[in-house]
Amino acid sequence: MSLRKQIIILGTLDTKGEHLHLLKKKIEARGHTALILDLSMGAVPALPADIPAAEIARVAGHSIEKLIAERNRSVSTDIMITGAQQKVLELLSGKKIDGIVAMGGASMALIASRVMAKLPFGIPKVIATPAAMPTYISEWFGALDVVIMQVIMEFAGMNNLVTAVIAQVAGAISGMAEEASDHTSLKLPYPSIAITQMGFNEGCAVEVKRLLEEKGYNVYPFHANGISDRSMERLIAQGFLDGLIDIVPAGLIEELFQGNRAAGMERLGAPIERGMPLVLAPCTLNTTGAGPTRRMKERFINRPLRLQIDEIRFMTRYEPDEMRQGARLYAEKLNRAKGPVKFLFPLRGWSSIDKPGSVLYNPEEDRAFVDELKAHLKPEIQIEELDCNLEDPEFARALVESFDEMFRRR
């Protein structure tokens, strides 16, 4: 493995030229090659780029001169994102990218996140910005394996603080690139199985993992928080993992109703497209957040049945009609599956917070989801109902036995 790495620097030379050239110099002082990919849209920069903005615009089918003259920032941004995405993929195919770093404000961070999203897991990615606010970070992270570096001052002029930070940015991306293995060499042992979990199904997840490992599977748990499960989907789409026990597929219904664990409408798309064996459980398909941080909170926060988890987390039930809407969405997804699918439902609650005795326990209302799903699923997709709670050991055993039978049959 070569010790000399090629690192791409994303930025706008028309506003941050001096800073980007210092970053390039610092990276090259560590023995690496650094190429500035310029995304300037406001003016022709005074300092040179290794990959000029004109080339990026041309790749996307446009003229940089026209973009600068028209001054339509929204349109120009989309064009430059498209061009930069195509350019980094070209560099990737030529094995000319070992790491990528972006430096700038909120707009640059957004552009960089979209460009970096095209690169596979394992290529080091760093975004250094003074605009690392919570509202923005959720957009930038998505499912990326990216480091967001909070810069405490603006990149305006040069001073000791700015130069110190740029040196740290150079050290961060250089160190990551030096330590990273070739992303094409990353392999998981066969068979590798993903499972999803969260705090409300920890007992089930631990038992599923244990039972799978007893049978010789390699198990990779992902937290179903809307970020880790998105990352799981990206890994599956890139060819990693050989099967999925999706104990908490709730990121899809959370997306439908803007819950805190929303995982995008693309959730479940990768395993379905891959055709891998897929076994699902319904953890929290019937419950959702109702605390002060929730979006659409006026719809959920005043529901009479609420369970307090801590000072900011409260849980409530989805109403039957909402569960029916969700069931139709899951049926639409699962009906496109190219491989075997099975959905298991416990009849005595779908998580540790809606066991018998809990204020959220209502198996009669849970039927709304199950019956609607049955009405819309293709007949070849199996549904099995078990007389237990999702956290009971027999449910974990049923998940693993169903998956193992399905996997070995294939």
C-alpha positions as CSV (number, residue, x, y, z in Angstrom):
1,M,0.0,0.0,0.0
2,S,1.4,3.4,-1.1
3,L,2.2,5.8,1.7
4,R,1.6,8.7,-0.6
5,K,-2.1,9.5,-0.7
6,Q,-4.1,11.6,-3.1
7,I,-6.5,13.9,-1.3
8,I,-9.2,16.0,-3.0
9,I,-9.9,19.5,-1.5
10,L,-13.4,20.9,-2.1
11,G,-13.9,24.6,-1.8
12,T,-14.5,28.0,-3.4
13,L,-11.3,29.7,-4.5
14,D,-13.2,33.0,-5.2
15,T,-13.9,33.4,-1.5
16,K,-11.5,31.0,0.3
17,G,-8.5,30.9,-2.0
18,E,-5.8,31.7,0.5
19,H,-7.2,29.2,3.0
20,L,-7.5,26.4,0.5
21,H,-4.0,26.9,-0.8
22,L,-2.6,26.8,2.7
23,L,-4.6,23.5,3.3
24,K,-3.1,22.1,0.1
25,K,0.4,23.1,1.3
26,K,-0.1,21.6,4.7
27,I,-1.2,18.3,3.2
28,E,1.6,18.2,0.7
29,A,4.1,18.9,3.6
30,R,3.0,15.5,5.0
31,G,4.1,13.8,1.8
32,H,0.7,13.5,0.0
33,T,-0.7,14.9,-3.2
34,A,-3.5,17.5,-2.7
35,L,-5.8,18.6,-5.6
36,I,-8.1,21.6,-5.2
37,L,-11.4,21.0,-6.9
38,D,-12.8,24.5,-7.2
39,L,-16.6,25.1,-6.9
40,S,-16.5,28.9,-7.3
41,M,-19.8,30.3,-8.6
42,G,-19.5,34.1,-7.8
43,A,-16.4,35.2,-9.6
44,V,-13.2,34.0,-11.5
45,P,-10.7,33.3,-8.7
46,A,-7.3,34.9,-8.5
47,L,-5.6,31.7,-7.4
48,P,-5.3,28.6,-9.5
49,A,-7.2,25.3,-9.1
50,D,-6.0,21.8,-9.9
51,I,-9.5,21.1,-11.1
52,P,-11.0,24.4,-12.1
53,A,-14.7,25.4,-11.7
54,A,-15.0,25.7,-15.5
55,E,-14.2,22.0,-15.8
56,I,-16.8,21.1,-13.2
57,A,-19.5,23.2,-14.9
58,R,-18.5,21.7,-18.3
59,V,-18.8,18.2,-16.9
60,A,-22.4,19.0,-16.0
61,G,-23.1,20.5,-19.4
62,H,-22.8,24.2,-18.6
63,S,-20.6,27.2,-18.9
64,I,-19.0,28.7,-15.8
65,E,-19.1,32.1,-17.4
66,K,-22.8,31.9,-17.8
67,L,-23.3,30.7,-14.3
68,I,-21.3,33.6,-12.9
69,A,-23.2,36.1,-15.1
70,E,-26.7,34.8,-14.3
71,R,-26.0,34.8,-10.5
72,N,-28.8,32.3,-9.8
73,R,-27.2,30.6,-6.7
74,S,-29.7,27.8,-6.4
75,V,-29.4,26.7,-10.0
76,S,-25.6,27.1,-10.0
77,T,-25.3,25.1,-6.8
78,D,-27.2,22.1,-8.3
79,I,-25.1,22.3,-11.5
80,M,-21.8,22.4,-9.6
81,I,-22.9,19.5,-7.3
82,T,-23.7,17.4,-10.3
83,G,-20.4,18.2,-12.0
84,A,-18.4,17.6,-8.8
85,Q,-20.2,14.3,-8.2
86,Q,-19.3,13.1,-11.7
87,K,-15.7,14.3,-11.3
88,V,-15.1,12.5,-8.0
89,L,-16.6,9.3,-9.4
90,E,-14.2,9.6,-12.4
91,L,-11.3,10.0,-9.9
92,L,-12.5,7.0,-8.0
93,S,-12.7,4.8,-11.0
94,G,-9.1,5.8,-11.8
95,K,-8.0,5.0,-8.2
96,K,-7.0,8.6,-7.8
97,I,-8.8,9.5,-4.6
98,D,-7.7,8.3,-1.1
99,G,-9.5,11.0,0.9
100,I,-11.6,14.1,0.5
101,V,-11.9,17.2,2.6
102,A,-14.1,20.3,2.3
103,M,-13.6,23.7,4.0
104,G,-16.0,26.6,4.0
105,G,-19.3,27.8,5.3
106,A,-22.8,26.3,5.4
107,S,-23.3,26.2,1.6
108,M,-19.9,24.5,1.1
109,A,-20.7,22.0,3.7
110,L,-24.0,21.2,2.0
111,I,-22.4,20.8,-1.4
112,A,-19.6,18.7,0.0
113,S,-22.0,16.3,1.8
114,R,-23.8,15.7,-1.5
115,V,-20.6,15.1,-3.3
116,M,-19.2,12.8,-0.6
117,A,-22.4,10.8,-0.6
118,K,-21.4,9.4,-4.0
119,L,-18.2,7.9,-2.6
120,P,-18.3,4.5,-1.0
121,F,-17.9,3.6,2.7
122,G,-14.2,3.6,3.8
123,I,-12.9,6.6,1.9
124,P,-12.0,9.2,4.5
125,K,-14.3,12.3,4.4
126,V,-13.9,15.5,6.4
127,I,-16.0,18.7,6.4
128,A,-14.5,21.6,8.3
129,T,-17.0,24.5,8.8
130,P,-17.9,27.2,11.3
131,A,-21.6,26.4,10.5
132,A,-21.8,23.0,12.2
133,M,-25.2,23.8,13.8
134,P,-27.6,20.9,14.8
135,T,-30.2,22.0,12.2
136,Y,-27.6,21.6,9.4
137,I,-25.6,18.6,10.6
138,S,-28.5,16.2,10.3
139,E,-28.7,17.1,6.6
140,W,-25.0,16.8,6.1
141,F,-24.5,13.6,7.9
142,G,-27.3,11.6,6.3
143,A,-25.8,8.1,6.2
144,L,-22.3,9.3,5.5
145,D,-19.1,8.0,7.3
146,V,-18.0,11.6,7.5
147,V,-16.2,13.7,10.2
148,I,-17.7,17.1,10.8
149,M,-15.1,19.4,12.3
150,Q,-16.5,22.4,14.1
151,V,-14.4,25.6,13.4
152,I,-14.9,28.3,16.0
153,M,-14.0,31.2,13.7
154,E,-14.9,32.4,10.2
155,F,-12.5,31.8,7.4
156,A,-12.1,35.5,6.8
157,G,-8.6,36.7,6.4
158,M,-5.6,35.0,8.0
159,N,-4.6,35.0,11.6
160,N,-3.0,32.6,14.1
161,L,-6.3,30.9,14.9
162,V,-7.2,30.3,11.3
163,T,-3.8,28.9,10.3
164,A,-3.8,26.7,13.4
165,V,-7.2,25.3,12.5
166,I,-6.2,24.7,8.8
167,A,-3.1,22.8,10.1
168,Q,-5.5,20.6,12.1
169,V,-7.8,20.0,9.2
170,A,-4.8,18.9,7.1
171,G,-3.7,16.6,9.9
172,A,-7.2,15.1,10.2
173,I,-7.7,14.2,6.6
174,S,-4.0,13.1,6.1
175,G,-4.0,10.9,9.2
176,M,-7.3,9.3,8.2
177,A,-6.0,8.7,4.7
178,E,-2.8,7.2,6.0
179,E,-4.6,4.8,8.3
180,A,-7.4,3.8,5.9
181,S,-7.2,0.6,4.0
182,D,-8.0,0.5,0.3
183,H,-11.8,0.7,0.3
184,T,-12.0,-2.0,-2.4
185,S,-10.2,-4.4,-0.1
186,L,-12.8,-4.2,2.6
187,K,-14.6,-7.5,2.8
188,L,-16.9,-9.0,5.4
189,P,-16.7,-12.7,6.3
190,Y,-19.4,-14.9,4.8
191,P,-22.2,-15.1,5.8
192,S,-22.6,-11.6,7.4
193,I,-26.0,-10.7,8.7
194,A,-27.3,-7.3,9.7
195,I,-29.8,-6.8,12.5
196,T,-31.5,-3.5,13.6
197,Q,-32.0,-2.6,17.3
198,M,-32.8,0.2,19.7
199,G,-33.3,0.5,23.5
200,F,-36.9,-0.8,23.3
201,N,-35.9,-4.2,21.9
202,E,-32.5,-4.7,23.4
203,G,-33.4,-8.1,24.9
204,C,-34.6,-9.4,21.6
205,A,-31.6,-8.1,19.7
206,V,-29.1,-9.6,22.1
207,E,-30.8,-12.9,21.9
208,V,-31.0,-12.8,18.1
209,K,-27.3,-12.0,17.8
210,R,-26.4,-14.9,20.2
211,L,-28.5,-17.4,18.3
212,L,-27.3,-16.3,14.9
213,E,-23.7,-16.6,16.1
214,E,-24.4,-20.1,17.5
215,K,-25.4,-21.0,13.9
216,G,-22.2,-19.7,12.4
217,Y,-23.4,-16.3,11.2
218,N,-21.3,-13.1,11.5
219,V,-23.6,-10.4,13.0
220,Y,-23.5,-6.7,12.5
221,P,-26.0,-4.7,14.6
222,F,-27.2,-1.2,13.5
223,H,-29.0,1.2,15.7
224,A,-32.4,2.1,14.2
225,N,-32.1,5.8,15.0
226,G,-32.6,7.1,11.4
227,I,-28.9,7.5,10.8
228,S,-27.3,4.1,11.5
229,D,-30.1,2.2,9.7
230,R,-29.5,4.6,6.7
231,S,-25.9,3.7,6.8
232,M,-26.8,0.0,6.8
233,E,-28.9,0.5,3.7
234,R,-25.8,2.1,2.0
235,L,-23.6,-0.8,2.9
236,I,-26.1,-3.3,1.6
237,A,-26.4,-1.3,-1.7
238,Q,-22.6,-1.4,-2.0
239,G,-22.7,-5.2,-1.8
240,F,-21.8,-5.7,1.8
241,L,-23.9,-8.1,4.1
242,D,-25.7,-11.3,3.1
243,G,-29.1,-11.0,4.9
244,L,-31.1,-8.9,7.3
245,I,-33.2,-9.4,10.3
246,D,-34.9,-6.0,10.5
247,I,-36.3,-6.0,14.1
248,V,-36.9,-2.2,14.0
249,P,-38.0,-1.3,10.4
250,A,-39.8,1.7,11.8
251,G,-37.6,4.3,10.0
252,L,-40.1,4.2,7.2
253,I,-43.3,4.9,9.1
254,E,-41.3,7.5,11.1
255,E,-40.5,9.2,7.7
256,L,-44.1,9.1,6.8
257,F,-45.1,10.9,10.0
258,Q,-41.9,13.0,10.5
259,G,-40.7,11.2,13.6
260,N,-37.3,11.7,15.2
261,R,-36.1,8.3,13.8
262,A,-37.1,8.9,10.2
263,A,-34.8,7.0,7.9
264,G,-36.0,8.3,4.5
265,M,-38.4,6.8,2.0
266,E,-35.6,4.7,0.6
267,R,-35.5,2.6,3.8
268,L,-35.8,-1.1,3.0
269,G,-35.0,-0.3,-0.7
270,A,-31.5,-1.8,-0.7
271,P,-32.2,-5.3,0.8
272,I,-35.3,-5.5,-1.4
273,E,-33.3,-4.7,-4.5
274,R,-30.5,-7.0,-3.6
275,G,-32.9,-9.9,-3.1
276,M,-31.3,-10.9,0.1
277,P,-33.2,-13.0,2.7
278,L,-35.2,-10.5,4.8
279,V,-37.1,-11.2,8.0
280,L,-38.9,-8.4,9.7
281,A,-40.4,-7.7,13.2
282,P,-42.6,-4.7,14.1
283,C,-40.7,-3.0,16.9
284,T,-42.2,0.5,17.4
285,L,-44.3,0.4,14.3
286,N,-47.2,1.2,16.6
287,T,-45.5,3.9,18.8
288,T,-43.7,7.1,18.1
289,G,-42.1,10.1,19.9
290,A,-44.3,12.8,21.4
291,G,-41.7,14.9,23.2
292,P,-40.7,18.6,22.7
293,T,-38.1,17.8,20.0
294,R,-40.5,16.0,17.7
295,R,-41.5,17.5,14.3
296,M,-45.3,17.7,13.8
297,K,-45.5,17.7,17.6
298,E,-48.8,19.4,17.7
299,R,-50.3,16.2,16.1
300,F,-48.8,13.9,18.8
301,I,-47.8,15.8,21.9
302,N,-51.4,16.1,23.3
303,R,-52.5,12.5,22.8
304,P,-53.9,11.1,26.0
305,L,-51.7,8.0,26.2
306,R,-48.1,9.1,26.7
307,L,-45.2,7.2,28.3
308,Q,-42.4,9.4,29.7
309,I,-38.9,8.0,29.1
310,D,-36.9,11.0,30.3
311,E,-37.2,14.8,30.4
312,I,-37.3,15.2,26.6
313,R,-38.5,11.7,25.4
314,F,-42.1,10.7,25.5
315,M,-43.8,7.9,23.5
316,T,-47.3,7.7,22.3
317,R,-49.3,5.3,20.0
318,Y,-50.0,5.8,16.4
319,E,-53.7,5.9,15.8
320,P,-55.2,2.9,13.9
321,D,-55.7,4.9,10.7
322,E,-52.0,6.0,10.8
323,M,-51.0,2.4,11.2
324,R,-53.1,1.4,8.2
325,Q,-51.4,4.1,6.2
326,G,-48.0,2.8,7.3
327,A,-49.0,-0.8,6.5
328,R,-49.8,0.2,3.0
329,L,-46.4,1.8,2.6
330,Y,-44.6,-1.3,3.9
331,A,-46.7,-3.6,1.6
332,E,-45.8,-1.4,-1.4
333,K,-42.1,-1.7,-0.5
334,L,-42.1,-5.4,0.3
335,N,-44.1,-6.4,-2.8
336,R,-41.1,-5.3,-4.9
337,A,-38.7,-7.7,-3.1
338,K,-36.5,-9.8,-5.4
339,G,-35.9,-12.3,-2.7
340,P,-37.6,-14.1,0.2
341,V,-39.4,-12.1,2.8
342,K,-41.1,-13.0,6.1
343,F,-42.8,-10.7,8.6
344,L,-43.3,-12.0,12.2
345,F,-45.7,-10.3,14.6
346,P,-45.9,-10.9,18.4
347,L,-49.5,-10.7,19.7
348,R,-48.6,-9.3,23.2
349,G,-46.8,-6.1,22.3
350,W,-44.2,-4.9,19.8
351,S,-41.5,-3.6,22.2
352,S,-40.5,-3.4,25.8
353,I,-42.7,-0.3,26.3
354,D,-46.0,-1.9,25.2
355,K,-46.0,-5.1,27.2
356,P,-49.1,-6.1,29.0
357,G,-49.7,-3.6,31.8
358,S,-48.1,-0.7,29.9
359,V,-50.2,2.4,29.1
360,L,-49.2,1.9,25.5
361,Y,-50.3,-1.8,25.3
362,N,-53.2,-2.2,22.9
363,P,-53.1,-5.4,20.8
364,E,-56.6,-4.7,19.4
365,E,-55.3,-1.5,17.7
366,D,-52.2,-3.3,16.5
367,R,-54.5,-5.4,14.4
368,A,-55.1,-2.4,12.2
369,F,-51.5,-2.6,10.9
370,V,-51.4,-6.4,10.6
371,D,-54.8,-6.7,8.8
372,E,-54.0,-3.9,6.4
373,L,-50.6,-5.4,5.6
374,K,-52.2,-8.8,4.9
375,A,-54.7,-7.2,2.6
376,H,-52.1,-5.6,0.4
377,L,-49.1,-8.0,0.5
378,K,-48.4,-10.5,-2.2
379,P,-49.4,-14.0,-1.1
380,E,-45.8,-15.3,-1.4
381,I,-44.7,-13.0,1.4
382,Q,-45.2,-14.9,4.7
383,I,-46.7,-13.5,7.8
384,E,-46.5,-15.4,11.1
385,E,-48.1,-14.4,14.4
386,L,-46.8,-15.6,17.8
387,D,-48.5,-15.4,21.2
388,C,-45.7,-13.5,23.1
389,N,-44.1,-10.1,23.4
390,L,-41.4,-9.0,21.0
391,E,-38.9,-9.1,23.9
392,D,-39.7,-12.7,24.9
393,P,-37.0,-15.2,24.1
394,E,-39.4,-17.3,22.0
395,F,-39.8,-14.4,19.6
396,A,-36.1,-14.1,19.1
397,R,-35.9,-17.8,18.4
398,A,-38.7,-17.6,15.8
399,L,-36.9,-14.7,14.0
400,V,-33.6,-16.7,13.8
401,E,-35.2,-20.0,12.9
402,S,-37.2,-18.3,10.1
403,F,-34.1,-16.5,8.8
404,D,-31.9,-19.6,9.0
405,E,-34.4,-21.7,7.1
406,M,-34.8,-19.0,4.5
407,F,-31.1,-18.5,4.1
408,R,-30.2,-22.2,3.9
409,R,-33.0,-22.8,1.4
410,R,-31.4,-20.2,-0.9
